[in-house]
């Protein structure tokens, strides 16, 4: 899934007033989590996107786990709109999906064993 695809999907699923720059910022937040908490990359290695330059860039998490992007964007839309009950639900959905991805990744690639070449 590309940066522009996840933003378009979020806008389709949960219409909102947020611009692509804001949505890209939120995608960067979840990508930062993936890179530091799952891939165990150093802060200096973190990739950040710019919608004007990276719209067609493939995001790091592939199917079926790429659903974390949409659920995170939906949660952030709910939070920014002050819809805290909805946010609680969408944030819980994101947290479960992110934990599922972390478990799968840890069992598949064993990042703590420092086999960086496997997933970079």
ZAPALO-922429 format. One record per residue: residue in one letter; x, y, z of N, C-alpha, C in turn. Coordinates in nm, 2 decimals. Layout:
! residues N
REC  residu     nc1     nc2     nc3    cac1    cac2    cac3     cc1     cc2     cc3
REC       A       X       Y       Z       X       Y       Z       X       Y       Z
...
This chain:
! residues 120
REC  residu     nc1     nc2     nc3    cac1    cac2    cac3     cc1     cc2     cc3
REC       X    0.09   -0.12    0.00    0.00    0.00    0.00    0.09    0.12    0.00
REC       X    0.05    0.22   -0.08    0.13    0.34   -0.08    0.07    0.45    0.01
REC       X    0.15    0.55    0.03    0.11    0.66    0.12   -0.02    0.72    0.07
REC       X   -0.03    0.75   -0.06   -0.15    0.81   -0.11   -0.27    0.72   -0.10
REC       X   -0.25    0.59   -0.12   -0.36    0.49   -0.11   -0.42    0.49    0.03
REC       X   -0.33    0.48    0.13   -0.39    0.48    0.27   -0.46    0.60    0.30
REC       X   -0.41    0.72    0.26   -0.48    0.84    0.28   -0.62    0.85    0.21
REC       X   -0.62    0.80    0.09   -0.74    0.80    0.01   -0.84    0.70    0.07
REC       X   -0.80    0.59    0.12   -0.88    0.49    0.18   -0.94    0.55    0.31
REC       X   -0.86    0.61    0.39   -0.91    0.67    0.52   -1.02    0.78    0.49
REC       X   -0.99    0.86    0.38   -1.09    0.96    0.35   -1.22    0.90    0.30
REC       X   -1.21    0.78    0.23   -1.33    0.71    0.18   -1.41    0.65    0.30
REC       X   -1.34    0.59    0.39   -1.40    0.51    0.50   -1.45    0.61    0.61
REC       X   -1.38    0.71    0.63   -1.41    0.81    0.74   -1.39    0.95    0.69
REC       X   -1.49    1.00    0.61   -1.48    1.14    0.56   -1.44    1.24    0.67
REC       X   -1.35    1.33    0.63   -1.30    1.42    0.73   -1.25    1.55    0.67
REC       X   -1.21    1.64    0.75   -1.17    1.77    0.70   -1.01    1.79    0.70
REC       X   -0.94    1.68    0.73   -0.80    1.69    0.74   -0.73    1.68    0.61
REC       X   -0.62    1.76    0.59   -0.55    1.77    0.47   -0.44    1.65    0.46
REC       X   -0.39    1.64    0.34   -0.29    1.53    0.32   -0.17    1.55    0.41
REC       X   -0.13    1.67    0.44   -0.01    1.69    0.52   -0.03    1.64    0.66
REC       X   -0.15    1.66    0.72   -0.18    1.61    0.85   -0.19    1.46    0.85
REC       X   -0.25    1.40    0.75   -0.27    1.26    0.74   -0.13    1.19    0.72
REC       X   -0.04    1.26    0.65    0.10    1.21    0.63    0.17    1.21    0.76
REC       X    0.15    1.32    0.84    0.21    1.32    0.97    0.17    1.20    1.06
REC       X    0.04    1.17    1.05   -0.01    1.05    1.13    0.05    0.92    1.07
REC       X    0.06    0.91    0.94    0.13    0.79    0.89    0.27    0.78    0.93
REC       X    0.34    0.89    0.94    0.48    0.89    0.99    0.49    0.85    1.13
REC       X    0.39    0.88    1.21    0.39    0.84    1.35    0.38    0.68    1.36
REC       X    0.29    0.62    1.28    0.28    0.48    1.29    0.40    0.41    1.23
REC       X    0.45    0.47    1.12    0.58    0.42    1.06    0.69    0.42    1.15
REC       X    0.70    0.53    1.23    0.80    0.54    1.33    0.79    0.43    1.44
REC       X    0.67    0.40    1.48    0.65    0.29    1.57    0.70    0.16    1.51
REC       X    0.66    0.14    1.39    0.70    0.01    1.32    0.86    0.00    1.32
REC       X    0.92    0.11    1.28    1.06    0.11    1.26    1.14    0.10    1.39
REC       X    1.09    0.16    1.50    1.16    0.15    1.63    1.12    0.04    1.72
REC       X    0.99    0.01    1.72    0.94   -0.09    1.81    0.94   -0.23    1.75
REC       X    0.93   -0.24    1.62    0.92   -0.37    1.56    1.05   -0.41    1.49
REC       X    1.10   -0.32    1.40    1.22   -0.35    1.33    1.35   -0.32    1.42
REC       X    1.33   -0.25    1.53    1.44   -0.22    1.62    1.54   -0.13    1.56
REC       X    1.50   -0.04    1.47    1.60    0.05    1.40    1.63    0.16    1.50
REC       X    1.75    0.22    1.48    1.79    0.33    1.56    1.72    0.46    1.51
REC       X    1.71    0.56    1.59    1.63    0.68    1.56    1.69    0.74    1.43
REC       X    1.82    0.73    1.41    1.88    0.79    1.29    1.84    0.72    1.16
REC       X    1.79    0.60    1.17    1.74    0.53    1.05    1.60    0.55    1.01
REC       X    1.52    0.62    1.09    1.38    0.63    1.07    1.35    0.71    0.94
REC       X    1.26    0.65    0.86    1.22    0.70    0.74    1.09    0.79    0.77
REC       X    1.09    0.91    0.71    0.97    0.99    0.72    0.93    1.03    0.58
REC       X    0.80    1.04    0.56    0.75    1.07    0.43    0.70    1.22    0.42
REC       X    0.70    1.26    0.29    0.64    1.39    0.26    0.55    1.36    0.14
REC       X    0.42    1.41    0.16    0.32    1.37    0.06    0.35    1.42   -0.08
REC       X    0.42    1.53   -0.09    0.45    1.59   -0.22    0.56    1.51   -0.29
REC       X    0.65    1.44   -0.22    0.76    1.36   -0.28    0.73    1.21   -0.27
REC       X    0.66    1.17   -0.17    0.65    1.02   -0.15    0.51    0.97   -0.16
REC       X    0.42    1.03   -0.23    0.28    0.98   -0.24    0.27    0.84   -0.30
REC       X    0.36    0.80   -0.39    0.36    0.67   -0.45    0.46    0.57   -0.38
REC       X    0.51    0.61   -0.27    0.61    0.52   -0.20    0.53    0.41   -0.12
REC       X    0.58    0.29   -0.14    0.52    0.18   -0.06    0.56    0.19    0.09
REC       X    0.46    0.18    0.17    0.48    0.18    0.31    0.54    0.05    0.35
REC       X    0.60    0.04    0.47    0.69   -0.07    0.51    0.61   -0.19    0.55
REC       X    0.49   -0.18    0.60    0.41   -0.30    0.65    0.33   -0.35    0.53
REC       X    0.34   -0.47    0.50    0.28   -0.53    0.38    0.15   -0.61    0.43
REC       X    0.06   -0.64    0.33   -0.06   -0.72    0.36   -0.02   -0.85    0.42
REC       X   -0.09   -0.91    0.51   -0.22   -0.86    0.56   -0.22   -0.76    0.67
REC       X   -0.09   -0.72    0.71   -0.08   -0.64    0.83   -0.09   -0.49    0.80
REC       X   -0.10   -0.45    0.68   -0.10   -0.31    0.64   -0.23   -0.24    0.69
REC       X   -0.32   -0.32    0.74   -0.44   -0.26    0.80   -0.41   -0.17    0.92
REC       X   -0.30   -0.18    0.98   -0.26   -0.09    1.09   -0.26    0.06    1.05
REC       X   -0.23    0.09    0.92   -0.23    0.23    0.88   -0.37    0.29    0.88
REC       X   -0.47    0.21    0.82   -0.60    0.26    0.82   -0.66    0.28    0.96
REC       X   -0.64    0.18    1.04   -0.70    0.19    1.18   -0.63    0.30    1.26
REC       X   -0.50    0.33    1.23   -0.44    0.44    1.30   -0.49    0.57    1.25
REC       X   -0.51    0.59    1.12   -0.56    0.71    1.07   -0.71    0.73    1.12
REC       X   -0.79    0.63    1.12   -0.92    0.64    1.17   -0.92    0.68    1.32
REC       X   -0.83    0.63    1.40   -0.83    0.66    1.54   -0.79    0.81    1.56
REC       X   -0.69    0.85    1.48   -0.64    0.99    1.49   -0.75    1.09    1.45
REC       X   -0.83    1.05    1.34   -0.94    1.14    1.30   -1.04    1.15    1.41
REC       X   -1.07    1.04    1.47   -1.17    1.05    1.58   -1.12    1.13    1.70
REC       X   -0.99    1.11    1.73   -0.93    1.19    1.84   -0.93    1.34    1.81
REC       X   -0.88    1.37    1.69   -0.88    1.52    1.65   -1.01    1.58    1.64
REC       X   -1.11    1.50    1.62   -1.25    1.56    1.61   -1.32    1.56    1.75
REC       X   -1.25    1.52    1.85   -1.31    1.52    1.98   -1.41    1.41    2.00
REC       X   -1.41    1.31    1.92   -1.50    1.20    1.93   -1.44    1.09    2.01
REC       X   -1.43    1.11    2.14   -1.35    1.02    2.23   -1.40    0.88    2.25
REC       X   -1.53    0.86    2.24   -1.59    0.73    2.25   -1.55    0.65    2.12
REC       X   -1.56    0.71    2.01   -1.52    0.65    1.88   -1.37    0.62    1.89
REC       X   -1.29    0.72    1.94   -1.15    0.71    1.94   -1.11    0.58    2.03
REC       X   -1.18    0.57    2.14   -1.15    0.45    2.22   -1.16    0.32    2.15
REC       X   -1.26    0.31    2.06   -1.28    0.19    1.98   -1.18    0.18    1.87
REC       X   -1.16    0.28    1.80   -1.06    0.27    1.69   -0.92    0.26    1.74
REC       X   -0.89    0.32    1.85   -0.75    0.30    1.91   -0.73    0.16    1.96
REC       X   -0.84    0.10    2.02   -0.83   -0.04    2.06   -0.81   -0.13    1.94
REC       X   -0.88   -0.10    1.83   -0.86   -0.18    1.71   -0.72   -0.17    1.66
REC       X   -0.67   -0.05    1.65   -0.53   -0.03    1.61   -0.43   -0.10    1.70
REC       X   -0.45   -0.09    1.83   -0.36   -0.16    1.92   -0.36   -0.31    1.90
REC       X   -0.47   -0.37    1.88   -0.48   -0.51    1.86   -0.41   -0.55    1.73
REC       X   -0.43   -0.47    1.62   -0.37   -0.50    1.50   -0.22   -0.48    1.50
REC       X   -0.18   -0.38    1.57   -0.03   -0.35    1.58    0.03   -0.47    1.66
REC       X   -0.03   -0.51    1.77    0.02   -0.62    1.85    0.03   -0.75    1.77
REC       X   -0.07   -0.77    1.69   -0.07   -0.89    1.60    0.04   -0.88    1.50
REC       X    0.07   -0.77    1.44    0.18   -0.75    1.35    0.31   -0.77    1.43
REC       X    0.33   -0.72    1.54    0.45   -0.73    1.62    0.48   -0.88    1.65
REC       X    0.37   -0.95    1.69    0.39   -1.10    1.72    0.43   -1.17    1.60
REC       X    0.37   -1.15    1.49    0.40   -1.22    1.36    0.54   -1.19    1.32
REC       X    0.58   -1.06    1.33    0.71   -1.02    1.29    0.82   -1.08    1.37
REC       X    0.80   -1.08    1.50    0.90   -1.13    1.60    0.92   -1.28    1.58
REC       X    0.81   -1.35    1.55    0.82   -1.50    1.53    0.88   -1.53    1.39
REC       X    0.86   -1.44    1.29    0.90   -1.47    1.16    1.05   -1.43    1.14
REC       X    1.09   -1.31    1.19    1.22   -1.25    1.16    1.31   -1.25    1.28
REC       X    1.26   -1.26    1.40    1.35   -1.26    1.52    1.44   -1.13    1.52
REC       X    1.38   -1.01    1.52    1.47   -0.89    1.50    1.57   -0.87    1.62
REC       X    1.54   -0.93    1.73    1.63   -0.91    1.84    1.76   -0.99    1.82
REC       X    1.76   -1.08    1.72    1.88   -1.15    1.69    1.97   -1.08    1.59
REC       X    1.93   -0.95    1.56    2.01   -0.86    1.48    2.03   -0.91    1.34
REC       X    1.94   -0.98    1.28    1.95   -1.02    1.14    1.88   -0.91    1.05
REC       X    1.95   -0.79    1.06    1.89   -0.67    0.99    1.87   -0.69    0.84
REC       X    1.96   -0.77    0.78    1.95   -0.79    0.63    1.82   -0.85    0.59
REC       X    1.75   -0.92    0.68    1.63   -0.99    0.65    1.51   -0.90    0.62
REC       X    1.50   -0.79    0.69    1.39   -0.70    0.68    1.42   -0.56    0.65
REC       X    1.53   -0.53    0.59    1.56   -0.40    0.54    1.56   -0.39    0.39
